[in-house]
Amino acid sequence: MAYLAPSEFVTKMVDAGESKIYMATRDALIRAYMAGAILALAAVFAVTVSVQTGSPIFGAILFPVGFCMLYLLGFDLLTGVFVLTPLALIDKRPGVTIGAVLKNWGIVFAGNFLGAFTVAVLMAIVFTNGFSTEPSKVGHAIGVIGESRTLGYAQYGAAGMLTLFVRGMLCNWMVSLGVVGAMISTTVGGKVIAMWMPIMLFFAMAFEHSVVNMFLFPSGLLMGGNFSLMDYLIWNEIPTVLGNLVGGLAFTGLTLYATHVKTAPKRSFR
């Protein structure tokens, strides 16, 4: 598997964060667009498998194929840059500023959304035969997901918002481990195995991923889901983005950096 030691792959994480800050806007946007599109197709695949088999676990087992594809191709998700770029700032890499980090997040968010929305429109055409028929079973299932994961939280008020935020945190704890997994090995097989496990876990547990939701909810609206654009933004996307940021950075980025880069001083024995 050509496993790298933690001190090696965490240094790679910081280097990757720095490289994303210096990436040209054009390249960052293209890579984010493709990442959003591929992850959206993986979500369609997972929902399709779940509907066909009647068992969501099969969709969860197969969903990581999209995540593995996009990271092997060097594309970027918002959930990943949430973890990597702040490490370059914390490590005081030259030229890395808060403004540069926020700019990168904004570009990746826009690219991910455009990619995911493109697939949402294309699949809406497929699900409805060019908007000439009622949505297929898969299309209907996506519309139901949109309702349950917006209005389903809204009915509980503040408690629902807290639940949504925590699900976002837990999601990017796992997803960021998948991002790290791509750096743990130098072989394709090793990378895929390391990425597959945490991504399968997050999808099976129905945690909230901001980029997956950029597809599911616009697609749900196109499928006639009984919720509004504001429901999607307030009762899913915004708190999910914040939860993804906190969870990935706190549970993965900062913990790995603190213990493998900024290590505690060695004890001296007399």
C-alpha positions in Angstrom: 0.0 0.0 0.0 3.1 2.3 0.3 1.8 3.8 3.5 3.2 7.2 4.6 3.8 8.0 8.2 1.5 10.6 9.8 4.2 13.3 10.0 4.7 12.9 6.2 1.1 13.0 5.1 0.2 15.9 7.5 3.0 17.9 6.0 1.5 17.1 2.6 -1.8 18.4 3.9 -0.2 21.8 4.7 1.6 21.9 1.3 -1.7 21.1 -0.4 -3.5 23.9 1.4 -0.8 26.3 0.4 -0.9 25.2 -3.3 -4.7 25.8 -3.4 -4.2 29.4 -2.1 -1.8 30.1 -5.0 -3.8 28.3 -7.6 -5.1 30.5 -10.5 -8.8 31.4 -10.2 -9.5 29.8 -13.5 -8.0 26.5 -12.4 -9.7 26.6 -9.0 -13.1 27.2 -10.6 -12.7 24.4 -13.1 -11.5 21.9 -10.6 -14.4 22.8 -8.2 -16.9 22.6 -11.0 -15.9 19.1 -12.0 -15.8 18.0 -8.4 -19.3 19.2 -7.8 -20.5 17.5 -11.0 -18.9 14.2 -10.3 -20.1 14.1 -6.7 -23.6 14.9 -7.9 -23.5 12.0 -10.3 -22.3 9.7 -7.5 -25.3 10.9 -5.4 -27.7 10.0 -8.3 -26.0 6.6 -8.6 -26.4 6.0 -4.8 -30.1 7.0 -4.8 -30.7 4.9 -7.9 -29.2 1.8 -6.3 -31.1 2.5 -3.1 -34.4 2.7 -5.0 -33.7 -0.3 -7.1 -32.6 -2.6 -4.2 -34.9 -1.1 -1.6 -31.9 -1.0 0.7 -30.0 2.3 1.3 -26.9 0.5 2.6 -26.1 -0.6 -1.0 -26.2 3.0 -2.1 -23.9 4.0 0.7 -21.4 1.2 -0.1 -21.2 2.4 -3.7 -21.4 6.2 -3.3 -17.6 6.6 -2.6 -16.8 5.8 -6.2 -17.5 9.4 -7.1 -15.4 10.8 -4.3 -12.5 8.6 -5.2 -12.7 9.6 -8.9 -12.7 13.3 -8.3 -9.8 13.2 -5.8 -7.7 11.0 -8.0 -8.2 13.5 -10.8 -7.1 16.4 -8.6 -10.5 18.2 -8.3 -11.6 20.1 -5.2 -14.6 20.0 -2.8 -15.5 22.8 -0.4 -15.4 20.3 2.4 -11.8 19.5 1.6 -10.5 23.1 1.3 -12.2 23.9 4.6 -9.6 21.6 6.2 -6.5 22.1 4.1 -6.2 25.8 3.4 -6.5 27.0 7.1 -3.5 24.7 7.9 -1.3 26.8 5.5 -2.5 29.9 7.3 -1.8 28.4 10.8 1.6 27.2 9.6 2.4 30.8 8.5 3.2 29.9 5.0 4.4 33.0 3.0 1.7 35.0 1.4 -1.2 33.0 2.9 -3.7 35.4 4.5 -7.2 35.1 5.8 -8.4 37.0 2.8 -6.7 34.5 0.5 -8.3 31.6 2.3 -11.8 33.1 2.2 -11.3 33.9 -1.5 -10.4 30.2 -2.2 -13.5 29.1 -0.2 -15.7 31.4 -2.2 -14.4 30.2 -5.6 -14.7 26.5 -4.6 -18.2 27.0 -3.3 -19.3 28.7 -6.6 -17.6 26.0 -8.7 -19.1 23.1 -6.7 -22.5 24.7 -6.8 -22.4 25.3 -10.6 -21.2 21.7 -11.2 -23.8 20.1 -9.0 -26.6 22.3 -10.4 -25.6 21.4 -14.0 -26.0 17.7 -13.1 -29.3 18.5 -11.3 -30.7 20.1 -14.5 -29.4 17.3 -16.7 -30.8 14.5 -14.5 -34.1 16.4 -14.2 -34.4 16.1 -18.0 -33.6 12.3 -17.7 -36.0 11.8 -14.8 -38.9 13.5 -16.6 -38.2 12.6 -20.3 -37.4 16.3 -21.1 -40.0 17.6 -18.6 -42.8 15.8 -20.5 -43.8 13.3 -17.8 -44.0 12.9 -14.1 -40.6 12.2 -12.3 -39.4 8.6 -12.3 -39.1 6.7 -9.1 -35.6 8.0 -8.5 -36.6 11.6 -9.3 -39.5 11.3 -6.9 -37.2 9.8 -4.2 -34.9 12.8 -4.6 -37.9 15.2 -4.1 -38.8 13.4 -0.9 -35.3 13.7 0.4 -35.4 17.5 -0.2 -38.6 17.8 1.8 -37.5 15.5 4.8 -34.2 17.2 5.1 -35.5 20.8 5.2 -39.0 20.8 6.6 -38.1 17.8 8.7 -35.6 19.9 10.6 -37.7 23.1 10.5 -40.5 21.5 12.5 -38.2 21.2 15.5 -37.1 24.8 15.4 -33.8 25.6 17.3 -33.4 21.9 18.1 -33.7 21.0 14.5 -31.1 23.6 13.5 -28.7 22.2 16.1 -29.2 18.7 14.8 -28.6 19.9 11.3 -25.4 21.7 12.4 -24.1 18.6 14.3 -24.8 16.4 11.3 -22.8 18.7 9.2 -19.9 18.5 11.7 -20.0 14.8 11.8 -20.1 14.6 8.0 -17.0 16.6 7.4 -15.2 14.8 10.2 -15.6 11.7 8.0 -15.2 13.4 4.6 -12.0 15.1 5.7 -10.6 11.8 6.7 -11.3 10.7 3.1 -9.4 13.7 1.9 -6.5 12.8 4.2 -6.8 9.2 2.9 -5.9 10.3 -0.6 -2.5 11.4 0.9 -1.8 8.4 3.1 -0.7 6.1 0.3 1.3 6.6 -2.9 -0.6 3.8 -4.8 -4.0 4.1 -6.5 -5.3 1.1 -4.7 -4.1 2.3 -1.3 -5.7 5.7 -1.9 -9.0 4.3 -2.9 -9.2 2.0 0.1 -8.3 4.8 2.5 -10.9 7.2 1.0 -13.7 4.6 0.6 -14.1 3.8 4.3 -15.0 7.2 5.9 -17.0 8.3 2.8 -19.2 5.2 3.0 -19.7 5.8 6.7 -20.9 9.4 6.3 -23.4 8.5 3.5 -24.7 5.5 5.4 -25.3 7.6 8.5 -27.2 10.3 6.4 -24.9 13.1 7.6 -25.2 16.5 5.8 -22.7 17.2 3.1 -22.9 20.7 1.6 -21.8 19.8 -1.9 -24.0 16.7 -2.1 -26.9 18.9 -1.0 -26.1 21.4 -3.8 -27.3 18.7 -6.1 -30.1 17.0 -4.0 -32.1 20.1 -3.1 -32.1 22.0 -6.4 -32.9 18.7 -8.0 -35.6 18.1 -5.5 -37.1 21.5 -6.4 -37.0 20.6 -10.1 -38.8 17.4 -9.2 -41.6 19.2 -7.6 -40.5 18.7 -4.0 -42.8 20.4 -1.4 -40.2 22.9 -0.1 -38.9 26.3 -1.1 -35.5 27.8 -2.1 -35.4 29.6 1.3 -36.2 26.3 3.1 -33.2 24.8 1.4 -30.9 27.7 2.2 -32.0 28.3 5.8 -32.9 24.8 6.9 -30.1 23.0 5.2 -27.3 24.6 3.1 -26.1 27.4 5.4 -26.0 25.5 8.6 -24.6 22.5 6.8 -21.7 24.6 5.4 -21.0 25.9 8.9 -21.1 22.5 10.4 -18.8 21.1 7.7 -16.3 23.9 8.4 -16.2 23.3 12.1 -16.3 19.5 12.0 -13.6 19.0 9.4 -11.2 21.6 10.8 -11.7 20.8 14.5 -11.8 17.0 14.4 -9.3 16.4 11.5 -7.2 19.3 10.4 -6.3 20.9 13.7 -5.9 17.6 15.6 -3.5 16.1 13.0 -1.6 19.3 12.7 -1.3 19.8 16.5 0.1 16.3 17.2 2.1 15.6 14.0 3.5 19.0 13.0 3.4 21.2 16.1 4.3 18.4 18.5 4.8 18.8 22.2 8.4 19.2 23.4 10.1 15.9 24.2 10.4 15.0 27.9 13.8 15.0 29.3 14.9 12.2 31.6 17.6 12.6 34.2 
